[in-house]
């Protein structure tokens, strides 16, 4: 024997509203049927007891009262002395059947045995051949010669009073008909009223289904289930679904943010790795072309080694960002800004030998800073010039003290589009369409208020970075690394 699972398409396609209404009508109909059956049985027993009691009381009444019984009763008698029979009540089919029964008992000489078997006052059943069964009871009646009514013969008489059994059934059948009609009317009213109540009760669910369809079709995760008002169960369901939608929206938002972070990570990696690779390639081309003499070769090798170390550091930090999903920590040391500027200018000349690049710097300017970050800022500033100006456009780099800080300026005389003003991330919250560049992120790691500002001045470009360093009290002091927490005084900050 094989059992197959019924598919959903083969099941009943009735809606929830129809199923609830059908269930309500079915339960009510069963309740009415049970109540009707119980009522019929109880009423039938009560009617039967009343029928029997009434028949016993009737046979005890006086002879004139028995003779005046209403329709439905029959009374007949047997005179013991003359062995004759007669009808005491009005002529009817029931009375005739009763008299014929008495005559049959007398003719077959079974009257004595029959009445001994059914004592006086005991109900017994009579079944005429051509009519329905009768319930009868009898008693002895002695009529004296002085009796005035003259309804029975003088002497001893047996008075039999009978009544058809269908008298009880008629009343019960009338009750059943009334119950059927009443039940049908009630079920019809229940179908109308129940449908209205069910539609009203399921209205919040219909609105929730419409909202769910909108979320599914449009992908609008900001939509929420409407408040059903005073519906307790529907309210809890709406609150639970809204909570679920909130979590789904947060999950999608976190996923989108993570994807954006991955894209930003890739952009940062390509931009940051491009600068040292460009420097190394520039020195390699100069060496291949024989442009590096014996006096410049050691310096070129030093710069290649430094840029390779910087690239290794960038790769390690990018791996750390990818692994820990956080910004790398600062490594603050005594840094000579003048040396960094001279190195950046030398790198720019190696990358583009045809571009005039000049530097105006003091002999030394020691600050407490993260050297790779400052190199990154300088490389990006000069990279902006290479990207937006011609290869023969002059560039001037100027480093000077600015109060207790330092001022770094990069200017050129080129034409064409300029890089847009660079703003810190806190300022960008009010300008969500602007995207921070690598100079921003390098400045942010030094707690920048404004890491870099780029402007177009006539036919030239102007980029400025204001550093807030701590000049060293002893310029001849050797450079060594210190942690940010261990060094007293102010650290490097980029300020506007």
SEGURO-820409 format. One line per field, with one value per residue (C-alpha): chain; x, z, y; residue in three letters. Coordinates in nm, 2 decimals, always signed. Layout:
% SEGURO-820409
cadena = [A; ...]
xx = [X; ...]
zz = [Z; ...]
yy = [Y; ...]
residuo = [ala; ...]
% end
This chain:
% SEGURO-820409
cadena = [A; A; A; A; A; A; A; A; A; A; A; A; A; A; A; A; A; A; A; A; A; A; A; A; A; A; A; A; A; A; A; A; A; A; A; A; A; A; A; A; A; A; A; A; A; A; A; A; A; A; A; A; A; A; A; A; A; A; A; A; A; A; A; A; A; A; A; A; A; A; A; A; A; A; A; A; A; A; A; A; A; A; A; A; A; A; A; A; A; A; A; A; A; A; A; A; A; A; A; A; A; A; A; A; A; A; A; A; A; A; A; A; A; A; A; A; A; A; A; A; A; A; A; A; A; A; A; A; A; A; A; A; A; A; A; A; A; A; A; A; A; A; A; A; A; A; A; A; A; A; A; A; A; A; A; A; A; A; A; A; A; A; A; A; A; A; A; A; A; A; A; A; A; A; A; A; A; A; A; A; A; A; A; A; A; A; A; A; A; A; A; A; A; A; A; A; A; A; A; A; A; A; A; A; A; A; A; A; A; A; A; A; A; A; A; A; A; A; A; A; A; A; A; A; A; A; A; A; A; A; A; A; A; A; A; A; A; A; A; A; A; A; A; A; A; A; A; A; A; A; A; A; A; A; A; A; A; A; A; A; A; A; A; A; A; A; A; A; A; A; A; A; A; A; A; A; A; A; A; A; A; A; A; A; A; A; A; A; A; A; A; A; A; A; A; A; A; A; A; A; A; A; A; A; A; A; A; A; A; A; A; A; A; A; A; A; A; A; A; A; A; A; A; A; A; A; A; A; A; A; A; A; A; A; A; A; A; A; A; A; A; A; A; A; A; A; A; A; A; A; A; A; A; A; A; A; A; A; A; A; A; A; A; A; A; A; A; A; A; A; A; A; A; A; A; A; A; A; A; A; A; A; A; A; A; A; A; A; A; A; A; A; A; A; A; A; A; A; A; A; A; A; A; A; A; A; A; A; A; A; A; A; A; A; A; A; A; A; A; A; A; A; A; A; A; A; A; A; A; A; A; A; A; A; A; A; A; A; A; A; A; A; A; A; A; A; A; A; A; A; A; A; A; A; A; A; A; A; A; A; A; A; A; A; A; A; A; A; A; A; A; A; A; A; A; A; A; A; A; A; A; A; A; A; A; A; A; A; A; A; A; A; A; A; A; A]
xx = [+0.00; +0.14; +0.06; +0.10; +0.12; -0.15; -0.02; -0.12; -0.29; -0.52; -0.63; -0.93; -0.88; -1.13; -1.01; -0.96; -1.27; -1.48; -1.33; -1.41; -1.76; -1.82; -1.68; -1.90; -2.21; -2.12; -2.06; -2.39; -2.58; -2.45; -2.53; -2.89; -2.93; -2.81; -3.04; -3.33; -3.27; -3.25; -3.55; -3.75; -3.66; -3.73; -4.06; -4.16; -4.11; -4.29; -4.58; -4.60; -4.60; -4.87; -5.07; -5.06; -5.15; -5.43; -5.57; -5.56; -5.74; -6.00; -6.11; -6.17; -6.41; -6.79; -6.98; -7.15; -6.80; -6.66; -6.96; -6.87; -6.50; -6.36; -6.27; -5.98; -6.10; -6.32; -6.52; -6.70; -6.84; -6.92; -7.22; -7.12; -7.47; -7.60; -7.25; -7.35; -7.13; -7.19; -7.03; -7.04; -6.86; -6.96; -6.95; -6.61; -6.37; -6.17; -6.49; -6.60; -6.26; -6.28; -6.63; -6.53; -6.23; -6.47; -6.71; -6.42; -6.31; -6.66; -6.70; -6.37; -6.44; -6.11; -6.25; -6.20; -5.84; -5.76; -5.89; -5.71; -5.39; -5.44; -5.56; -5.78; -5.60; -5.32; -5.25; -5.24; -5.21; -5.47; -5.39; -5.70; -5.66; -5.75; -5.62; -5.33; -5.26; -5.46; -5.37; -5.65; -5.73; -6.04; -6.23; -6.54; -6.86; -7.15; -7.49; -7.77; -8.13; -8.16; -7.91; -8.04; -7.80; -7.91; -7.59; -7.49; -7.70; -7.79; -7.55; -7.18; -7.01; -6.65; -6.57; -6.28; -6.14; -5.89; -5.69; -5.48; -5.11; -5.05; -5.18; -4.84; -4.65; -4.84; -4.72; -4.36; -4.37; -4.50; -4.21; -3.96; -4.10; -4.08; -3.72; -3.62; -3.77; -3.62; -3.28; -3.28; -3.36; -3.09; -2.83; -2.92; -2.88; -2.56; -2.42; -2.49; -2.38; -2.09; -1.95; -1.96; -1.80; -1.52; -1.45; -1.42; -1.21; -0.97; -0.94; -0.61; -0.47; -0.57; -0.39; -0.08; -0.10; -0.11; +0.19; +0.38; +0.29; +0.42; +0.75; +0.79; +0.71; +0.88; +1.16; +1.07; +1.21; +1.10; +0.73; +0.58; +0.27; -0.02; -0.14; -0.46; -0.59; -0.77; -0.70; -0.48; -0.37; -0.33; -0.14; +0.11; +0.15; +0.20; +0.46; +0.64; +0.65; +0.77; +1.05; +1.15; +1.14; +1.36; +1.62; +1.61; +1.65; +1.94; +2.10; +2.07; +2.20; +2.50; +2.55; +2.54; +2.78; +3.01; +3.00; +3.08; +3.36; +3.50; +3.48; +3.64; +3.91; +3.99; +4.00; +4.23; +4.45; +4.49; +4.55; +4.80; +5.00; +5.01; +5.23; +5.53; +5.51; +5.52; +5.83; +6.01; +5.93; +6.05; +6.39; +6.41; +6.35; +6.61; +6.86; +6.78; +6.82; +7.16; +7.03; +7.16; +7.52; +7.74; +7.67; +7.29; +7.26; +7.30; +7.02; +6.80; +6.86; +6.77; +6.45; +6.36; +6.42; +6.22; +5.93; +5.94; +5.93; +5.64; +5.46; +5.51; +5.38; +5.07; +5.01; +5.04; +4.80; +4.55; +4.56; +4.51; +4.21; +4.06; +4.12; +4.02; +3.79; +3.93; +4.18; +4.55; +4.71; +4.95; +5.32; +5.45; +5.82; +6.04; +6.01; +6.20; +5.94; +6.21; +6.36; +6.02; +5.95; +6.29; +6.23; +5.88; +6.02; +6.29; +6.03; +5.82; +6.13; +6.20; +5.85; +5.83; +6.18; +6.04; +5.83; +6.00; +5.96; +6.11; +6.11; +6.15; +6.21; +6.41; +6.71; +6.53; +6.18; +6.13; +5.78; +5.62; +5.43; +5.37; +5.62; +5.45; +5.12; +5.30; +5.47; +5.13; +4.99; +5.28; +5.26; +4.89; +4.92; +5.18; +4.98; +4.68; +4.91; +5.03; +4.67; +4.52; +4.81; +5.03; +5.37; +5.57; +5.37; +5.59; +5.52; +5.64; +5.65; +5.69; +5.74; +5.75; +5.68; +5.33; +5.33; +5.37; +5.28; +5.40; +5.25; +5.29; +5.19; +5.18; +5.12; +5.13; +5.06; +4.86; +4.51; +4.22; +4.00; +4.11; +4.04; +3.74; +3.79; +3.88; +3.68; +3.71; +3.47; +3.29; +3.22; +3.11; +2.81; +2.64; +2.75; +2.68; +2.74; +3.11; +3.34; +3.67; +3.99; +4.31; +4.45; +4.14; +4.19; +4.56; +4.48; +4.19; +4.44; +4.62; +4.29; +4.24; +4.01; +4.08; +4.35; +4.39; +4.24; +4.26; +4.16; +4.18; +4.36; +4.34; +4.54; +4.71; +4.63; +4.69; +4.69; +4.76; +4.81; +4.84; +5.02; +5.01; +5.34; +5.56; +5.90; +6.17; +6.36; +6.68; +6.72; +7.03; +6.84; +6.84; +6.51; +6.35; +6.00; +5.76; +5.41; +5.14; +5.06; +5.42; +5.50; +5.41; +5.30; +5.09; +5.09; +5.07; +4.73; +4.61; +4.42; +4.23]
zz = [+0.00; -0.10; +0.08; -0.11; +0.06; -0.05; -0.22; -0.11; -0.44; -0.38; -0.04; +0.04; -0.10; +0.14; +0.29; +0.67; +0.68; +0.51; +0.73; +1.05; +0.94; +0.84; +1.17; +1.36; +1.18; +1.22; +1.59; +1.64; +1.43; +1.64; +1.96; +1.83; +1.73; +2.07; +2.25; +2.02; +2.09; +2.46; +2.47; +2.26; +2.48; +2.80; +2.67; +2.54; +2.88; +3.05; +2.81; +2.85; +3.23; +3.21; +2.96; +3.20; +3.50; +3.33; +3.22; +3.57; +3.71; +3.44; +3.51; +3.87; +3.79; +3.83; +3.55; +3.43; +3.40; +3.21; +2.98; +2.91; +2.83; +2.54; +2.20; +2.21; +2.50; +2.47; +2.74; +2.72; +2.97; +3.03; +3.25; +3.44; +3.50; +3.14; +2.97; +2.75; +2.63; +2.55; +2.48; +2.76; +2.58; +2.25; +1.94; +1.78; +1.61; +1.92; +2.12; +1.86; +1.86; +2.24; +2.23; +1.97; +2.19; +2.48; +2.27; +2.14; +2.50; +2.59; +2.28; +2.34; +2.72; +2.79; +2.97; +3.32; +3.25; +3.07; +3.36; +3.62; +3.42; +3.42; +3.77; +3.82; +3.78; +3.58; +3.24; +2.95; +2.58; +2.32; +1.96; +1.73; +1.39; +1.19; +1.40; +1.61; +1.96; +2.26; +2.63; +2.86; +3.22; +3.40; +3.73; +3.87; +3.89; +4.10; +3.99; +4.24; +4.14; +4.31; +4.07; +3.89; +3.59; +3.41; +3.20; +3.30; +3.36; +3.72; +3.88; +3.86; +3.55; +3.43; +3.30; +3.05; +2.96; +2.66; +2.47; +2.15; +2.20; +1.91; +2.12; +2.28; +1.95; +1.79; +2.05; +2.03; +1.65; +1.67; +1.90; +1.65; +1.36; +1.57; +1.67; +1.31; +1.18; +1.47; +1.42; +1.05; +1.12; +1.39; +1.16; +0.88; +1.12; +1.25; +0.90; +0.83; +1.16; +1.20; +0.86; +0.95; +1.28; +1.13; +0.86; +1.12; +1.34; +1.06; +0.92; +1.10; +0.96; +0.61; +0.66; +0.78; +0.47; +0.25; +0.42; +0.39; +0.02; -0.02; +0.16; -0.06; -0.39; -0.34; -0.10; +0.13; +0.47; +0.63; +0.61; +0.93; +1.04; +1.12; +1.48; +1.51; +1.80; +2.07; +1.93; +2.18; +1.98; +1.66; +1.84; +1.98; +1.63; +1.48; +1.75; +1.70; +1.32; +1.35; +1.59; +1.33; +1.05; +1.27; +1.31; +0.94; +0.85; +1.09; +0.95; +0.60; +0.71; +0.87; +0.56; +0.34; +0.57; +0.56; +0.18; +0.17; +0.41; +0.19; -0.11; +0.08; +0.20; -0.16; -0.27; +0.02; -0.05; -0.42; -0.35; -0.06; -0.24; -0.56; -0.42; -0.30; -0.61; -0.83; -0.64; -0.67; -1.04; -1.09; -0.93; -1.12; -1.46; -1.37; -1.29; -1.61; -1.81; -1.64; -1.50; -1.15; -1.10; -0.84; -0.60; -0.63; -0.63; -0.26; -0.19; -0.45; -0.30; +0.04; -0.09; -0.26; +0.07; +0.27; +0.02; +0.03; +0.41; +0.39; +0.15; +0.38; +0.67; +0.46; +0.37; +0.73; +0.85; +0.58; +0.69; +1.04; +0.94; +0.75; +1.05; +1.33; +1.15; +1.32; +1.26; +1.33; +1.63; +1.61; +1.66; +1.77; +1.74; +1.71; +1.33; +1.13; +0.90; +0.69; +0.60; +0.51; +0.28; +0.11; +0.06; -0.08; -0.33; -0.43; -0.49; -0.70; -0.91; -0.96; -1.07; -1.30; -1.39; -1.63; -1.36; -1.18; -0.80; -0.55; -0.17; +0.09; +0.43; +0.74; +0.81; +1.08; +1.23; +1.49; +1.58; +1.77; +1.50; +1.32; +1.04; +0.80; +0.84; +0.76; +0.46; +0.35; +0.37; +0.17; -0.09; -0.13; -0.16; -0.44; -0.59; -0.63; -0.82; -1.06; -1.11; -1.20; -1.37; -1.67; -1.64; -1.69; -1.43; -1.16; -0.80; -0.49; -0.15; +0.16; +0.52; +0.78; +1.16; +1.23; +1.59; +1.80; +1.50; +1.14; +0.80; +0.50; +0.16; -0.18; -0.48; -0.85; -1.16; -1.36; -1.51; -1.51; -1.24; -0.88; -0.61; -0.41; -0.05; +0.18; +0.50; +0.82; +0.88; +1.15; +0.91; +0.64; +0.85; +0.73; +0.37; +0.31; -0.06; -0.02; +0.03; +0.23; +0.06; +0.18; +0.30; +0.53; +0.67; +0.73; +0.91; +1.10; +1.26; +1.39; +1.54; +1.25; +1.28; +0.91; +0.77; +0.43; +0.24; -0.14; -0.34; -0.69; -0.70; -1.05; -1.28; -1.00; -0.72; -0.35; -0.09; +0.28; +0.58; +0.92; +1.17; +1.55; +1.66; +1.97; +1.87; +2.03; +2.31; +2.21; +1.83; +1.86; +2.06; +1.88; +1.74; +1.91; +1.92; +2.21; +2.27; +2.26; +2.63; +2.75; +2.59; +2.78; +2.61; +2.30; +2.01; +1.64; +1.54; +1.20; +1.26; +1.04]
yy = [+0.00; +0.34; +0.66; +0.99; +1.32; +1.56; +1.86; +2.21; +2.28; +1.97; +2.09; +2.30; +2.66; +2.81; +3.14; +3.18; +3.39; +3.11; +2.84; +3.04; +3.10; +2.74; +2.62; +2.86; +2.75; +2.38; +2.41; +2.61; +2.36; +2.07; +2.26; +2.31; +1.95; +1.82; +2.07; +1.97; +1.60; +1.64; +1.87; +1.62; +1.33; +1.51; +1.66; +1.32; +1.16; +1.44; +1.42; +1.04; +1.07; +1.34; +1.12; +0.82; +1.03; +1.20; +0.87; +0.73; +1.03; +1.02; +0.67; +0.76; +1.04; +1.00; +0.83; +1.15; +1.32; +1.03; +1.04; +1.41; +1.35; +1.57; +1.43; +1.19; +0.99; +0.68; +0.50; +0.16; -0.08; -0.44; -0.54; -0.85; -0.98; -0.95; -0.98; -0.69; -0.40; -0.04; +0.29; +0.55; +0.84; +1.00; +0.79; +0.78; +0.55; +0.50; +0.42; +0.17; +0.00; -0.03; -0.18; -0.43; -0.54; -0.60; -0.80; -1.01; -1.08; -1.19; -1.40; -1.58; -1.61; -1.44; -1.14; -1.28; -1.38; -1.05; -0.83; -1.05; -1.01; -0.62; -0.52; -0.21; +0.12; -0.04; +0.09; -0.16; -0.14; -0.23; -0.27; -0.26; -0.43; -0.12; +0.17; +0.28; +0.15; +0.26; +0.30; +0.20; +0.16; +0.01; +0.00; -0.15; +0.05; -0.06; +0.09; +0.08; +0.08; +0.42; +0.57; +0.87; +0.91; +0.59; +0.59; +0.24; -0.08; -0.16; -0.40; -0.45; -0.29; -0.28; +0.07; +0.10; +0.43; +0.45; +0.71; +0.69; +0.69; +0.92; +1.21; +1.24; +1.20; +1.49; +1.74; +1.62; +1.64; +1.99; +2.08; +1.93; +2.13; +2.45; +2.37; +2.30; +2.63; +2.83; +2.67; +2.74; +3.11; +3.13; +2.97; +3.22; +3.51; +3.37; +3.34; +3.70; +3.84; +3.60; +3.70; +4.07; +4.00; +3.78; +4.04; +4.31; +4.09; +3.99; +4.34; +4.41; +4.08; +4.20; +4.53; +4.34; +4.11; +4.42; +4.57; +4.24; +4.22; +4.58; +4.49; +4.18; +4.35; +4.69; +4.58; +4.87; +4.76; +5.09; +4.99; +4.87; +4.69; +4.92; +4.95; +4.74; +4.95; +4.75; +4.41; +4.24; +3.94; +4.14; +4.41; +4.16; +4.01; +4.35; +4.44; +4.11; +4.16; +4.52; +4.41; +4.15; +4.41; +4.64; +4.37; +4.28; +4.64; +4.68; +4.36; +4.49; +4.83; +4.66; +4.45; +4.76; +4.94; +4.64; +4.64; +5.01; +4.95; +4.68; +4.91; +5.19; +4.95; +4.85; +5.21; +5.31; +5.01; +5.09; +5.46; +5.41; +5.14; +5.34; +5.62; +5.40; +5.19; +5.50; +5.62; +5.29; +5.26; +5.62; +5.55; +5.22; +5.40; +5.67; +5.39; +5.21; +5.53; +5.60; +5.93; +5.84; +5.91; +5.75; +6.04; +6.00; +5.62; +5.57; +5.82; +5.66; +5.32; +5.46; +5.61; +5.28; +5.09; +5.35; +5.33; +4.95; +4.96; +5.20; +4.98; +4.68; +4.88; +4.98; +4.62; +4.51; +4.79; +4.70; +4.34; +4.46; +4.67; +4.37; +4.14; +4.37; +4.61; +4.91; +5.19; +5.11; +5.28; +5.57; +5.52; +5.87; +5.95; +6.26; +6.33; +6.58; +6.75; +6.92; +6.58; +6.44; +6.73; +6.70; +6.32; +6.39; +6.65; +6.40; +6.13; +6.37; +6.46; +6.09; +6.01; +6.31; +6.43; +6.69; +6.87; +7.16; +7.09; +7.33; +7.31; +7.58; +7.43; +7.52; +7.31; +7.10; +7.11; +6.83; +6.73; +6.44; +6.26; +5.93; +5.94; +5.70; +5.91; +6.24; +6.08; +5.96; +6.32; +6.46; +6.19; +6.24; +6.62; +6.59; +6.31; +6.55; +6.79; +6.51; +6.40; +6.74; +6.93; +6.89; +6.71; +7.04; +7.25; +7.40; +7.29; +7.46; +7.30; +7.53; +7.43; +7.70; +7.74; +7.88; +8.00; +7.69; +7.48; +7.43; +7.53; +7.31; +7.45; +7.29; +7.53; +7.50; +7.71; +7.46; +7.47; +7.23; +7.09; +7.10; +6.84; +6.95; +7.10; +6.82; +6.81; +6.60; +6.32; +6.51; +6.79; +6.55; +6.44; +6.75; +6.68; +6.31; +6.33; +6.41; +6.12; +6.15; +6.09; +5.93; +6.26; +6.29; +5.95; +6.00; +6.33; +6.17; +5.93; +6.24; +6.37; +6.63; +6.92; +7.00; +6.78; +6.94; +7.24; +7.25; +7.57; +7.71; +8.05; +8.20; +7.97; +7.78; +7.53; +7.58; +7.30; +7.37; +7.15; +7.32; +7.10; +7.16; +7.00; +7.02; +7.16; +6.97; +7.14; +6.98; +6.95; +6.74; +6.48; +6.14; +6.02; +5.73; +5.58; +5.65; +5.55; +5.81; +5.74; +5.77; +6.11; +6.43; +6.74; +6.79; +6.54; +6.62; +6.75; +6.88; +7.20; +7.45]
residuo = [unk; unk; unk; unk; unk; unk; unk; unk; unk; unk; unk; unk; unk; unk; unk; unk; unk; unk; unk; unk; unk; unk; unk; unk; unk; unk; unk; unk; unk; unk; unk; unk; unk; unk; unk; unk; unk; unk; unk; unk; unk; unk; unk; unk; unk; unk; unk; unk; unk; unk; unk; unk; unk; unk; unk; unk; unk; unk; unk; unk; unk; unk; unk; unk; unk; unk; unk; unk; unk; unk; unk; unk; unk; unk; unk; unk; unk; unk; unk; unk; unk; unk; unk; unk; unk; unk; unk; unk; unk; unk; unk; unk; unk; unk; unk; unk; unk; unk; unk; unk; unk; unk; unk; unk; unk; unk; unk; unk; unk; unk; unk; unk; unk; unk; unk; unk; unk; unk; unk; unk; unk; unk; unk; unk; unk; unk; unk; unk; unk; unk; unk; unk; unk; unk; unk; unk; unk; unk; unk; unk; unk; unk; unk; unk; unk; unk; unk; unk; unk; unk; unk; unk; unk; unk; unk; unk; unk; unk; unk; unk; unk; unk; unk; unk; unk; unk; unk; unk; unk; unk; unk; unk; unk; unk; unk; unk; unk; unk; unk; unk; unk; unk; unk; unk; unk; unk; unk; unk; unk; unk; unk; unk; unk; unk; unk; unk; unk; unk; unk; unk; unk; unk; unk; unk; unk; unk; unk; unk; unk; unk; unk; unk; unk; unk; unk; unk; unk; unk; unk; unk; unk; unk; unk; unk; unk; unk; unk; unk; unk; unk; unk; unk; unk; unk; unk; unk; unk; unk; unk; unk; unk; unk; unk; unk; unk; unk; unk; unk; unk; unk; unk; unk; unk; unk; unk; unk; unk; unk; unk; unk; unk; unk; unk; unk; unk; unk; unk; unk; unk; unk; unk; unk; unk; unk; unk; unk; unk; unk; unk; unk; unk; unk; unk; unk; unk; unk; unk; unk; unk; unk; unk; unk; unk; unk; unk; unk; unk; unk; unk; unk; unk; unk; unk; unk; unk; unk; unk; unk; unk; unk; unk; unk; unk; unk; unk; unk; unk; unk; unk; unk; unk; unk; unk; unk; unk; unk; unk; unk; unk; unk; unk; unk; unk; unk; unk; unk; unk; unk; unk; unk; unk; unk; unk; unk; unk; unk; unk; unk; unk; unk; unk; unk; unk; unk; unk; unk; unk; unk; unk; unk; unk; unk; unk; unk; unk; unk; unk; unk; unk; unk; unk; unk; unk; unk; unk; unk; unk; unk; unk; unk; unk; unk; unk; unk; unk; unk; unk; unk; unk; unk; unk; unk; unk; unk; unk; unk; unk; unk; unk; unk; unk; unk; unk; unk; unk; unk; unk; unk; unk; unk; unk; unk; unk; unk; unk; unk; unk; unk; unk; unk; unk; unk; unk; unk; unk; unk; unk; unk; unk; unk; unk; unk; unk; unk; unk; unk; unk; unk; unk; unk; unk; unk; unk; unk; unk; unk; unk; unk; unk; unk; unk; unk; unk; unk; unk; unk; unk; unk; unk; unk; unk; unk; unk; unk; unk; unk; unk; unk; unk; unk; unk; unk; unk; unk; unk; unk; unk; unk; unk; unk; unk; unk; unk; unk; unk; unk; unk; unk; unk; unk; unk; unk; unk; unk; unk; unk]
% end
